[in-house]
Amino acid sequence: MTTGAPEVTGTSPTSAVFTAAVTLTPAEPEHFDLAFTAVTQPCPWPKAYGGDLVAAALAAAMRSVTDGKTLHSAHSYFLRPADIGASVRYEVEVLRDGRGYSTRQVRGYQNGKPLYVCLANFAAGEPGGTFETPLTEIVAGPDDLPDSAAYLAERDGGTMTAESKAYWSGGRGFDMRHVPGPVYLTVEGERVPHQAVWLKPFDPLRPVEGLTDAQRDLAALAYVCDYTILEPVLRVLGLPWAAPGLVTASLDHAMWFHRPGPVGDWLLYVQEAAAADAGRGLGTGRFFTRDHRHLATVVQEGMIRTA
């Protein structure tokens, strides 16, 4: 059985990369209550992009909750690297369905071994007070910043290949613009433990079978957040992505969804390094709309290994 995942073709940047990552095919469960498969998307690294796993697993969890509750948090561990362009089986365990909250466990399997696990919680919602951390940072707007393709057009160096340059420029499904400048080849600006990234899909997000548009937008935040969450740690350590001998990997990941918001316009992803030691770094991030609505918060620890 297929679900009509879009085929990503051509050279124009497109958000169809994300759509393909979260398009699920129902499968017979082998371990738990429900199962789906999804295919990891192309990237120029030895392992699949971690955001593929988070977003696909959350899509699977959301498809298992049918009473209108909304995803409000997810906590993940990355156990093994995933093969690129290969199917991952996501098995969903229904842990609890209560009146106000529901909980799911999702495990990702590839080559017969578990490689990813997460707990996802859903809430019915109820009346209560409202508060959101104000956005105090004053940063340049996206129209005043170069996109990745323009920034990289005349730049080379380090371990960057033509393939990785093309991927950074337009292969990730989202236009990303850094404040201060990117850390692709060098650490642009001072070695400070913070940065911000404006991001927007290259083109309007497509429908995803089995998800509402609101659920698709939650999956989109989970998908895109992993690309840059460790960058404030790299920035303060003076390590660009193309530094020879640098190896990074996601270890664990937590995300809280505070309020709904469309992911079709520019979002500001404000990030900060919290700690770095013993080959690991912790980054935090907050997503804001252009009118300063705080949509979601991310915390992730990653391996940062240098030569």
C-alpha positions in Angstrom: 0.0 0.0 0.0 1.4 3.4 -0.9 0.4 6.9 0.2 1.3 9.0 -2.7 4.5 10.6 -1.4 5.8 13.3 -3.7 8.8 12.5 -5.8 11.5 15.1 -5.2 12.9 15.9 -8.7 14.8 18.7 -10.4 17.2 21.2 -9.0 14.9 24.0 -7.7 14.8 24.1 -3.9 11.5 22.7 -2.7 9.8 21.8 0.6 8.7 18.5 -0.9 11.8 17.1 0.8 10.0 17.5 4.1 6.8 16.2 2.7 8.5 13.0 1.5 10.2 12.5 4.9 6.8 12.5 6.8 4.7 10.6 4.3 4.0 7.3 6.0 2.9 3.9 4.7 0.8 1.8 7.1 2.4 -1.6 7.9 1.6 -4.6 10.0 2.9 -4.0 13.5 5.5 -6.5 14.7 6.0 -5.2 18.3 3.3 -2.7 19.4 -0.1 -1.5 18.4 0.4 0.4 15.1 3.2 0.5 12.5 4.1 2.8 9.6 7.2 3.0 7.4 8.9 6.1 6.0 12.0 6.6 3.8 14.9 8.8 4.9 15.8 11.5 2.5 19.0 12.2 0.6 21.8 14.1 2.3 25.6 14.3 1.8 26.6 12.8 5.1 27.3 9.1 6.1 24.0 8.9 8.0 20.4 10.1 7.6 19.3 13.5 8.9 18.0 13.2 12.5 15.0 15.5 11.8 13.7 12.8 9.4 13.4 10.4 12.3 11.8 12.9 14.7 9.3 14.2 12.3 8.3 10.8 10.9 7.9 9.4 14.4 5.7 12.3 15.5 3.6 11.9 12.4 3.1 8.3 13.3 2.2 9.2 16.9 -0.2 11.9 15.7 -1.9 9.4 13.4 -2.6 7.2 16.4 -4.5 9.8 18.3 -8.0 10.2 16.9 -9.9 12.1 19.6 -8.8 15.6 18.8 -5.9 15.9 21.3 -2.9 18.0 20.2 0.7 17.1 20.4 2.3 19.2 23.1 5.7 17.5 23.9 8.1 14.9 22.7 11.3 13.4 24.1 13.6 11.4 21.9 16.8 9.4 22.0 18.9 8.5 18.9 20.3 5.0 19.4 22.0 4.2 16.0 22.6 6.0 12.7 20.0 5.5 10.0 20.8 4.5 6.5 20.0 7.1 3.8 17.3 6.5 1.3 16.1 3.4 3.2 12.9 2.5 5.0 12.4 2.9 8.7 9.6 1.1 10.5 7.9 3.2 13.2 6.1 1.1 15.8 3.6 3.0 17.9 2.6 1.8 21.4 -0.6 3.2 22.9 0.5 3.8 26.5 -2.5 5.8 27.7 -5.6 7.5 26.5 -7.1 9.7 29.2 -9.7 12.3 29.2 -7.2 15.2 29.2 -4.0 13.6 28.0 -2.7 10.7 25.9 0.8 9.2 25.7 2.5 7.3 22.9 5.8 5.5 22.6 7.3 5.3 19.1 10.3 3.2 18.2 12.1 3.3 14.9 13.6 0.1 13.5 15.9 -0.4 10.6 17.8 -3.6 9.6 16.0 -5.4 12.4 17.5 -3.1 15.1 16.0 -0.2 17.1 17.6 3.1 16.1 15.3 5.7 17.6 12.8 5.9 20.4 10.5 8.7 21.7 7.7 9.5 24.0 5.0 11.8 22.7 2.3 13.4 24.8 -1.0 14.9 23.7 -3.4 17.3 25.4 -7.1 18.0 25.0 -6.5 21.6 26.2 -8.5 23.6 28.8 -9.0 27.1 30.0 -6.1 28.7 31.8 -3.7 31.6 32.0 -1.5 32.6 29.1 2.2 33.7 29.2 5.0 33.6 26.7 8.6 34.6 27.0 9.1 37.9 25.2 11.4 38.1 22.3 13.9 40.7 23.4 16.6 40.1 20.7 16.7 42.7 18.0 17.9 41.1 14.8 18.0 41.9 11.1 15.0 40.8 9.1 15.2 38.0 6.6 14.9 40.4 3.6 18.2 42.0 4.7 20.1 38.7 4.9 21.6 36.5 2.2 20.2 33.0 1.8 22.5 30.0 2.0 22.9 29.8 -1.7 24.0 33.4 -2.1 26.3 33.2 0.9 28.0 30.0 -0.5 28.1 31.0 -4.1 31.7 32.3 -4.1 32.9 30.4 -1.0 34.8 27.1 -0.6 37.0 25.5 1.9 37.4 22.9 4.6 35.6 19.6 4.0 32.9 21.2 1.8 32.2 19.3 -1.3 30.0 20.3 -4.3 27.3 17.9 -2.9 27.3 19.4 0.6 27.4 22.9 -0.9 24.3 22.2 -2.9 22.6 20.6 0.1 23.3 23.6 2.3 22.2 25.9 -0.4 18.8 24.3 -1.3 18.5 20.7 -0.3 17.0 21.0 3.1 13.5 22.1 2.2 13.7 25.4 4.1 15.4 28.7 3.3 17.7 29.5 6.3 19.3 32.9 7.0 21.7 33.4 9.9 22.2 36.2 12.4 25.2 36.6 12.7 26.5 34.9 9.6 26.5 31.1 9.1 29.0 28.6 10.5 29.3 26.6 7.3 33.0 27.3 6.4 34.1 29.7 9.2 32.5 31.1 12.3 31.1 34.3 11.1 31.2 37.0 13.7 32.3 36.6 17.3 32.6 33.3 19.1 29.4 33.9 21.1 27.1 31.2 22.5 24.0 32.4 20.7 22.6 33.0 17.2 19.3 33.3 15.4 18.1 31.7 12.2 15.2 32.9 10.0 13.6 30.0 8.2 10.7 29.5 5.8 9.8 26.6 3.5 11.1 27.1 -0.1 7.5 26.8 -1.3 4.2 26.3 0.3 4.0 23.1 2.4 2.0 20.4 0.7 -0.8 18.3 2.3 0.4 15.2 4.1 -1.9 12.2 4.0 -3.2 11.2 7.4 -2.3 14.6 9.0 -4.3 17.8 9.3 -2.5 21.0 8.2 -2.0 21.9 11.9 -0.4 18.5 12.6 1.8 18.8 9.4 3.0 22.2 10.7 4.0 20.6 14.1 5.9 17.9 12.2 7.6 20.6 10.1 8.9 22.4 13.2 10.2 19.0 14.5 11.8 18.3 11.1 13.6 21.6 10.6 14.7 22.3 14.2 17.5 19.7 14.2 19.5 21.3 11.3 20.9 24.2 13.4 20.2 23.5 17.1 23.9 22.6 17.7 25.3 25.6 15.8 25.5 27.9 18.9 27.7 25.3 20.5 29.9 25.1 17.4 30.0 28.9 17.2 31.2 29.4 20.8 33.8 26.6 20.3 35.0 28.1 17.0 34.1 25.0 14.9 32.5 25.5 11.5 30.7 22.6 9.9 33.4 22.2 7.3 36.2 21.9 10.0 38.4 18.9 9.1 37.8 16.0 11.5 34.5 17.4 12.9 31.9 14.7 13.5 28.5 15.5 15.1 25.5 13.4 16.0 22.2 14.0 17.8 22.0 12.1 21.1 18.7 13.2 22.6 16.1 15.7 21.8 13.1 17.3 23.6 10.5 19.6 22.2 7.5 21.4 23.6 4.7 22.9 21.4 3.1 25.8 23.2 0.6 27.1 20.7 -0.4 26.6 17.1 0.9 28.7 14.3 1.4 28.4 10.5 4.8 27.4 9.2 4.4 29.0 5.8 5.8 32.4 6.7 9.2 33.4 8.1 9.9 32.1 11.6 12.7 33.2 13.9 14.6 30.4 15.6 16.5 31.9 18.5 19.2 29.6 19.8 21.7 29.4 22.6 24.4 27.1 23.8 23.8 25.9 27.3 26.9 23.7 27.9 29.8 21.9 26.2 32.1 19.4 27.7 33.4 15.8 27.3 32.6 15.6 23.6 29.0 16.7 24.0 27.1 20.0 23.7 23.7 21.2 24.7 21.7 23.7 22.6 18.4 25.3 23.2 16.0 27.1 20.8 12.7 28.9 20.6 10.6 29.4 17.6 8.8 32.8 17.1 6.5 34.1 14.4 7.2 37.4 12.8 4.8 39.0 15.2 6.7 37.5 18.2 4.4 34.6 19.1 6.3 31.9 20.8 5.3 28.6 19.2 7.8 26.0 20.4 10.9 25.3 22.5 13.7 22.8 21.7 16.5 21.3 23.8 19.0 19.0 22.2 22.3 17.4 23.3 24.7 16.2 20.6 28.0 14.6 20.2 30.7 17.0 19.0 33.9 15.1 18.2 37.0 16.8 16.8 40.1 15.3 15.2 
